[in-house]
Amino acid sequence: MTKTPAGFKRLNADIPEELFKELAKRCIEEGVSKKEFLVQLLEKKLFKDSKK
């Protein structure tokens, strides 16, 4: 098991296969890793309201 860097939390979730395939497809299209894509998505969704 890998050690999570300081200041980070590990995200572990079971998701439906269809959603995972869509995630992988979008990561390939955008040329980013799954981790980078998820961080961008979470930042966009969680922090968009706080910037208003």
N, C-alpha and C positions, 0 to 999 in steps of 0.2 A: 504494500500500500504506500502511495506517495505521501510525502509530508506537504501539507498546505502551508504556503508562505505566510509570514506574519502580516496581519492586516487583511487577510482573506478568509473567507468561510467556504467550505466545501458544499456544493449543491448536488444532491443526489435525489433523483426522482424517477419513478416508473412512468413512462408515457406510452400512449398507443403507438403501435408500429407505423401507422399511416402518418402521424404527426412527425415521428422521427425521420421518416423518408422525406417529408417535405422540408424539414430542417436541413437535412444533408443536401438536398437539391439546391436550396437557397444559398447554402454555404459555398457550394461549388460554383454557382452562378456569380456570386460576389467575390469569390477568391479569398475567403477568410476561413479561419478555423471555427469549429462549433463554439468553442469558448468565447472567441471574439464576437461572434454573431450574437450569442446569448447576452453578453455584457452590453453590447450596443442596444439590443432590443429592450432589455430591462431598464437601462438608463433612459431610453426614449419614453417608455411607457410610465416609469415611476417618477421621473423628474420633470416631465413636460408640464404637469400641473403646478409644480412648485415654482416654475420660472415665470408664471403669470403674475 
